């Protein structure tokens, strides 16, 4: 962040280097770009598409392809991920226009069902906070936490994906959990209403 709460994070030197390498045609840079951003953009798109996994995958692929085509226009004023989210939002809008559907809005109903809707809204808010927090974590921490707690992979499976020992994977998970606790909005933990 730039010192103000809510400020848009600027580009990192790693973002600038990656874009330079991509513009130079380095094949490995394109792989790093895809591997480093697909999961985060997918987590960004999924709740905005009513948790439709196929639609989210298509939208993210289209967004990444369009971003690659427009890479020369990235000025580095915002983080690369933030810039990619704008492409993703355009693709989400296109998806809804092409399908003739509109994004679902939550409405409140009086009495008993209102509590169910309110609980669902709270769960949705927590899910969005968790996803946003995961997306903001450095060093691939968001990915390993997603693999462990969303996909249910074992430590051995995570170690295999990373090409490290199970002990190293467990150590990485410990650091990732700590980074998540530090990054999650102050005074909240997933599943609570703001109490500590």
C-alpha positions in Angstrom: 0.0 0.0 0.0 1.1 3.6 -0.4 0.5 4.5 3.2 -3.2 5.2 3.1 -5.8 2.6 3.9 -7.7 1.7 0.7 -5.0 3.1 -1.6 -4.3 1.0 -4.7 -1.0 -0.8 -4.4 1.6 0.3 -6.9 3.6 -2.0 -9.2 6.4 -3.9 -7.7 9.8 -4.3 -9.3 8.9 -8.0 -9.8 5.8 -6.9 -11.8 7.9 -4.5 -13.9 10.6 -7.2 -14.5 8.0 -9.8 -15.5 6.4 -7.4 -18.0 9.8 -6.4 -19.5 10.6 -10.1 -19.9 7.2 -10.8 -21.5 7.5 -7.9 -23.9 11.0 -9.3 -24.8 9.4 -12.5 -25.8 10.8 -14.7 -23.0 8.8 -17.9 -22.9 9.5 -18.6 -19.3 8.0 -15.2 -18.4 4.7 -16.1 -19.9 4.6 -19.3 -17.9 5.4 -17.3 -14.7 2.7 -14.8 -15.6 0.1 -17.5 -16.1 1.1 -19.5 -13.1 1.3 -16.5 -10.9 -2.0 -14.9 -11.8 -4.5 -17.6 -12.9 -5.4 -18.8 -9.4 -5.7 -15.3 -8.0 -7.9 -14.1 -10.8 -10.0 -17.3 -10.6 -10.6 -16.6 -6.9 -11.5 -13.0 -7.9 -13.9 -14.1 -10.6 -15.6 -17.1 -9.0 -17.8 -15.2 -6.5 -18.7 -12.6 -9.1 -20.0 -15.3 -11.4 -22.3 -17.0 -8.9 -19.6 -19.6 -8.1 -19.9 -21.0 -11.6 -16.4 -22.7 -11.9 -16.6 -23.3 -15.7 -17.6 -19.6 -16.3 -14.8 -18.4 -14.0 -12.2 -20.5 -15.8 -13.3 -19.2 -19.2 -13.5 -15.6 -18.0 -10.0 -15.7 -16.5 -8.5 -17.3 -19.6 -10.1 -14.7 -21.8 -8.9 -11.9 -19.5 -5.3 -13.2 -19.4 -5.2 -13.5 -23.2 -6.5 -9.9 -23.7 -4.1 -8.6 -21.0 -1.2 -10.3 -22.8 -2.3 -8.6 -26.1 -2.5 -5.2 -24.3 0.7 -5.7 -22.2 2.5 -2.8 -23.9 -0.2 -0.4 -22.5 0.5 -1.4 -18.8 2.1 1.7 -17.3 3.0 0.3 -13.9 0.9 2.8 -12.0 -1.0 0.0 -10.3 0.0 -3.5 -9.4 -0.1 -5.9 -12.3 -2.8 -8.0 -10.5 -4.9 -4.9 -10.1 -4.6 -4.1 -13.8 -5.5 -7.7 -14.6 -8.6 -7.4 -12.5 -9.9 -4.7 -14.8 -9.7 -7.1 -17.7 -11.4 -9.7 -15.6 -14.3 -7.4 -14.7 -14.8 -6.5 -18.4 -14.9 -10.3 -19.2 -17.4 -10.9 -16.4 -19.6 -8.1 -17.8 -19.3 -9.7 -21.3 -20.2 -13.1 -19.9 -23.4 -11.7 -18.3 -24.3 -9.7 -21.5 -23.8 -12.8 -23.7 -25.7 -15.1 -21.5 -28.6 -12.6 -21.2 -28.4 -12.9 -17.4 -27.7 -10.4 -14.7 -25.6 -10.8 -11.6 -27.7 -11.9 -8.7 -28.3 -9.4 -6.0 -29.2 -10.3 -2.5 -32.6 -9.1 -1.4 -34.0 -9.3 2.2 -37.3 -10.9 3.0 -39.2 -10.1 6.2 -39.3 -12.4 9.2 -37.7 -15.9 9.2 -36.2 -16.1 5.7 -34.5 -12.7 6.3 -32.3 -14.4 8.9 -31.3 -17.0 6.3 -30.5 -14.3 3.7 -28.6 -12.3 6.3 -26.5 -15.3 7.3 -25.9 -16.1 3.6 -24.8 -12.4 3.1 -22.5 -12.6 6.1 -21.0 -15.9 4.8 -20.6 -14.3 1.4 -18.9 -11.3 3.0 -16.5 -13.5 4.9 -15.7 -15.5 1.8 -14.9 -12.4 -0.1 -12.7 -11.1 2.7 -10.9 -14.5 2.8 -10.4 -14.5 -1.0 -9.1 -10.9 -1.0 -6.7 -11.7 1.9 -5.5 -14.8 0.1 -4.9 -12.8 -3.1 -2.9 -10.2 -1.2 -0.4 -12.7 0.4 3.1 -12.8 -0.9 5.4 -15.8 -1.7 2.6 -18.1 -3.0 1.1 -18.3 0.5 -2.4 -17.8 -0.9 -2.0 -20.8 -3.2 -0.7 -23.2 -0.6 -3.5 -22.2 1.8 -6.0 -22.7 -1.0 -4.5 -26.1 -1.8 -4.7 -27.2 1.9 -8.0 -25.7 3.0 -10.1 -25.4 -0.2 -8.9 -28.3 -2.2 -8.1 -30.5 0.8 -4.6 -31.5 -0.4 -2.4 -33.2 2.1 1.0 -31.8 3.1 2.7 -34.5 1.0 0.6 -33.5 -2.0 1.5 -29.9 -1.5 5.2 -30.8 -1.2 4.9 -32.8 -4.5 3.3 -29.8 -6.3 6.1 -27.5 -5.0 8.9 -30.0 -5.5 10.0 -29.7 -1.8 10.1 -32.0 1.2 7.0 -32.5 3.3 8.9 -30.7 6.2 9.5 -27.7 4.0 5.8 -27.7 2.8 4.7 -27.8 6.5 7.0 -24.9 7.3 5.6 -23.0 4.3 2.1 -23.6 5.5 2.9 -22.4 9.0 4.3 -19.1 7.5 1.3 -18.8 5.2 -1.1 -19.3 8.1 0.7 -16.6 10.1 0.8 -14.2 7.1 -3.0 -14.8 6.7 -3.7 -14.0 10.3 -1.6 -10.8 10.0 -3.3 -9.8 6.8 -6.9 -10.6 7.6 -8.9 -7.5 8.5 -8.1 -6.4 12.1 -10.3 -7.8 14.9 -11.9 -10.5 12.7 -11.3 -14.1 12.0 -13.1 -16.1 9.4 -16.6 -17.1 10.6 -16.9 -14.4 13.3 -18.9 -11.2 13.4 -15.9 -9.0 14.3 -15.2 -10.2 17.8 -11.7 -11.2 18.8 
